[in-house]
Amino acid sequence: MASSRIVEIVEEIVKLVMPRDPCHGIDHVMRVRDLALRIAREMGEGVDLELVELAALLHDIARHVDERKHAELSARFARILLELAGLDRERIEIVAQAIEDHSFSSGRRPRNIVGAILSDADKLDAMGAIGIARVFSYGGSRGRSIEESLKHFEEKILKLKSLLITEPGKRIGEERHRIVEEFVSRLRSELSSTR
């Protein structure tokens, strides 16, 4: 899938650095990359696939360093790495801004099309069946109860659909949102019937 030598180098570095974390590890990064490229291709000409791919590959590169500041730190890492790889400053800044703006918790709106695509791809990976699996995987690793994970669905996951920006992202998000809604409804029902 790599579209250039720089992308190939970055992908190899990301595979070496990213942990085998079931929620925010290398598998997540690769799914986000695939979703971002799918969205970009559906949007058509005018979207730089190389920049989309680089932003997706690097968006969580510093998550294991500081989860709360991961977008800012990942953007800093991306600037350094991409400069060393020979990408020009203007293109580096597009990637870095996209990474800075992608995080749900930052509340930032993307400043460029690459950022909009990355934001949607990252949110889409938190939705649908994969999103459900990630919530419980993360919750289990943190000792969250089922009820606490249900609260996370209500406070974050079910809000993601309204934050999608691109038309392809919104279309993909419709089905994924429906899956989460149905699951949450059934879970609430089962929890209430056991009391």
C-alpha positions in Angstrom: 0.0 0.0 0.0 3.0 2.3 0.5 2.9 5.0 -2.2 6.5 6.4 -1.9 9.9 5.6 -0.5 9.3 8.0 2.4 6.0 6.2 3.2 7.8 2.9 3.1 10.5 4.1 5.5 7.9 5.7 7.9 5.8 2.5 7.8 8.8 0.4 8.8 9.7 2.8 11.7 6.1 2.8 12.9 6.0 -1.0 12.9 9.1 -1.1 15.0 8.0 1.6 17.5 4.3 1.0 18.0 3.4 -1.4 20.8 1.2 -4.5 20.4 -1.6 -2.7 22.2 -5.0 -4.1 21.1 -6.6 -0.6 21.4 -4.0 1.9 20.2 -1.2 -0.2 18.8 0.0 -1.1 15.3 -3.3 -2.8 14.3 -5.2 0.4 15.0 -2.7 2.5 13.0 -3.0 0.2 10.0 -6.8 0.2 10.1 -6.8 4.0 10.3 -4.3 4.2 7.4 -6.6 1.9 5.3 -9.7 3.9 6.2 -8.0 7.2 5.5 -6.8 6.1 2.1 -10.3 4.8 1.3 -11.9 8.1 2.2 -9.2 10.1 0.3 -9.7 7.9 -2.8 -13.5 8.4 -2.6 -13.0 12.1 -2.4 -11.2 12.0 -5.7 -8.5 14.2 -7.2 -6.9 17.0 -5.2 -6.2 14.9 -2.1 -2.5 14.0 -1.6 -2.5 10.3 -0.8 1.1 10.4 0.3 0.3 13.0 3.0 -2.8 11.2 4.1 -0.9 8.0 4.5 2.0 9.6 6.4 -0.5 11.4 8.8 -2.3 8.1 9.4 0.8 6.1 10.0 2.2 8.7 12.5 -1.0 9.9 14.2 -0.4 7.8 17.4 3.3 7.3 17.3 3.8 9.0 20.7 0.7 7.7 22.4 2.7 5.3 24.6 4.8 8.3 25.8 1.9 10.5 27.0 -1.7 9.5 26.3 -3.1 12.9 27.1 -0.7 14.9 24.9 -0.2 12.2 22.3 -1.4 14.3 19.3 1.0 17.1 20.1 3.9 14.8 20.7 3.1 12.6 17.7 3.1 15.8 15.5 6.5 16.8 17.0 7.9 13.4 16.2 6.4 13.5 12.7 8.1 16.9 12.0 11.5 15.6 13.0 11.2 12.2 11.2 9.8 13.7 8.0 12.4 16.4 7.9 15.1 13.7 8.2 13.4 11.7 5.5 13.6 14.7 3.1 10.0 15.8 2.9 9.7 19.6 2.2 8.6 21.8 5.1 5.2 22.8 3.6 4.2 19.2 3.3 5.6 18.3 6.7 3.4 21.0 8.2 0.2 19.7 6.6 0.9 16.2 8.1 1.8 17.7 11.5 -1.3 19.9 11.6 -3.5 16.9 10.7 -1.9 14.9 13.6 -2.4 17.7 16.1 -6.0 18.1 15.1 -7.1 14.4 15.0 -7.7 13.7 18.7 -11.3 13.6 20.0 -10.3 14.9 23.4 -8.5 17.9 22.0 -11.8 19.3 20.6 -9.9 20.9 17.7 -11.2 21.1 14.2 -8.9 20.0 11.3 -7.2 22.9 9.5 -6.7 21.0 6.3 -8.2 18.2 4.2 -5.6 15.7 5.4 -6.6 16.5 8.9 -10.3 16.0 8.1 -9.6 12.6 6.5 -7.4 11.5 9.4 -9.9 12.7 12.0 -12.7 10.7 10.3 -10.6 7.6 9.9 -9.5 7.6 13.5 -13.1 8.1 14.7 -14.4 5.4 12.4 -12.0 2.9 13.9 -13.7 3.7 17.3 -17.1 2.8 15.9 -18.8 -0.3 14.7 -17.9 -3.9 15.8 -14.2 -3.0 16.0 -15.0 0.0 18.2 -17.0 -2.2 20.5 -14.2 -4.6 20.8 -11.7 -1.8 21.5 -13.9 -0.3 24.2 -14.0 -3.6 26.1 -10.3 -4.4 25.5 -9.4 -0.9 26.8 -11.8 -1.2 29.7 -10.6 -4.6 30.7 -7.0 -3.4 30.7 -8.0 -0.5 33.0 -10.3 -2.6 35.3 -13.5 -0.9 34.1 -16.8 -2.6 34.8 -19.3 -3.3 32.1 -21.4 -0.3 33.4 -18.3 2.0 33.2 -17.7 0.9 29.6 -21.4 1.5 28.8 -20.9 5.1 30.1 -17.9 5.5 27.8 -20.1 4.5 24.8 -22.6 7.2 25.9 -20.1 9.9 26.6 -17.8 9.4 23.6 -18.5 6.6 21.1 -22.1 7.5 20.3 -21.1 11.2 19.8 -18.5 10.4 17.1 -21.0 10.2 14.2 -21.8 13.9 14.7 -18.1 14.8 14.5 -17.5 13.2 11.1 -16.5 15.7 8.4 -16.1 14.1 5.0 -18.9 12.7 2.9 -17.3 9.3 2.6 -16.6 9.3 6.4 -20.2 10.2 7.2 -21.4 7.4 4.9 -19.2 4.8 6.4 -20.1 6.1 9.9 -23.8 5.6 9.4 -23.6 1.8 9.5 -20.9 1.7 12.2 -23.0 4.1 14.4 -26.1 1.9 13.9 -24.1 -1.2 15.1 -23.0 0.6 18.3 -26.5 2.0 19.0 -28.0 -1.5 18.6 -25.3 -3.0 20.8 -25.7 -0.4 23.6 -29.5 -0.8 23.5 -29.2 -4.6 23.9 -26.6 -4.2 26.6 -28.7 -1.8 28.6 -31.7 -4.2 28.3 -29.7 -7.2 29.5 -28.2 -5.3 32.3 -31.6 -4.0 33.5 -33.1 -7.5 33.3 -30.5 -8.9 35.6 -31.3 -6.5 38.5 
